[in-house]
Amino acid sequence: MADTITIYHNPRCSTSRKVLDAIRASGHEPVVVDYLKTGWQRDQLQTLLKKAGLSPRDVLRTKQEEAKALLARNASDAEIFEAMLTLPVLVERPLVETPKGVRLVRPIEKLDEIL
C-alpha cells in the first residue's frame, strides 16, 4: 500500500515507544517490525540506510559494548554493517519508513519530516 508507514521498533526503548505512539496519534496504524526478533535482511537494511542517506556508522547504537569495540578498532562501514546483521541491537532505533522517506527518529521531532 502506498501510504504504509513502517516502524522498526524495540518495545523496550522509551524513544521507540514514544515514536510509535506519535505515529498512532497522527491517525496512522503502522506496520511494526520488532527487528530484535526478526533480525535484519541484508537488502532490507541496505535499502533503509540508502533511503535515509545514512551510513552504518551513522546508525550504530554506540551504547552497546560491541559497538564500542568496533569503534575502538576503527572498523570500516562494511564491518559495522556485517556486525549489525549478526547483532540487530547494534542498529539505533527507531527507523521509520513512510512514502516521504526514511528517518532515524532521534529526536522524535524528526518524525515530522516524513509524516
WOHUTA-V788148 format. One record per residue. N is the residue number from 1. RES is the residue in one letter. SS is DSSP state (@ for helix, = for strand, . for the rest). PHI is phi in whole degrees, -180 to 180 (* if undefined). PSI is psi in whole degrees, -180 to 180 (999 if undefined). Layout:
# WOHUTA-V788148
n->{N N}
res->{RES RES}
ss->{SS SS}
phi->{PHI PHI}
psi->{PSI PSI}
This chain:
# WOHUTA-V788148
n->{1 2 3 4 5 6 7 8 9 10 11 12 13 14 15 16 17 18 19 20 21 22 23 24 25 26 27 28 29 30 31 32 33 34 35 36 37 38 39 40 41 42 43 44 45 46 47 48 49 50 51 52 53 54 55 56 57 58 59 60 61 62 63 64 65 66 67 68 69 70 71 72 73 74 75 76 77 78 79 80 81 82 83 84 85 86 87 88 89 90 91 92 93 94 95 96 97 98 99 100 101 102 103 104 105 106 107 108 109 110 111 112 113 114 115}
res->{M A D T I T I Y H N P R C S T S R K V L D A I R A S G H E P V V V D Y L K T G W Q R D Q L Q T L L K K A G L S P R D V L R T K Q E E A K A L L A R N A S D A E I F E A M L T L P V L V E R P L V E T P K G V R L V R P I E K L D E I L}
ss->{. . . . . = = = = . . . . @ @ @ @ @ @ @ @ @ @ @ @ . . . . . = = = = @ @ @ @ . . . @ @ @ @ @ @ @ @ @ @ @ . . . . @ @ @ = . . . . @ @ @ @ @ @ @ @ . . . . @ @ @ @ @ @ @ @ @ @ . @ @ @ = . . . = = = = . . = = = = . . . @ @ @ @ @ @ . .}
phi->{* -65 -102 -70 -114 -122 -115 -92 -119 -119 -62 -86 -97 -64 -64 -61 -64 -64 -66 -60 -61 -66 -63 -64 -65 -82 97 -114 -112 -80 -78 -108 -112 -84 -67 -71 -86 -84 75 -110 -90 -52 -63 -60 -68 -59 -65 -60 -64 -63 -62 -83 70 -120 -96 -55 -62 -66 -109 -72 -79 -72 -74 -76 -57 -64 -68 -59 -66 -61 -68 -62 -99 55 -61 -75 -59 -64 -67 -63 -60 -61 -65 -66 -68 -79 -125 -55 -63 -73 -90 -63 -132 -93 -92 -128 -118 -132 -60 -90 138 -124 -138 -83 -87 -143 -76 -59 -61 -64 -61 -59 -66 -124 -88}
psi->{138 -29 23 137 132 132 128 105 144 109 -17 -6 123 -38 -44 -42 -41 -40 -43 -45 -40 -38 -47 -39 -24 0 12 147 104 162 126 120 114 88 -18 -29 -42 -24 180 139 142 -54 -40 -51 -41 -45 -44 -46 -42 -47 -33 -14 34 152 165 -39 -34 -29 13 126 94 -9 -19 139 -39 -35 -42 -40 -41 -44 -38 -33 12 49 148 165 -37 -42 -40 -44 -46 -39 -36 -35 -35 -40 88 -25 -16 -11 125 152 163 146 136 133 128 174 -19 -3 -170 137 146 110 75 110 173 -26 -21 -20 -36 -28 -24 1 999}
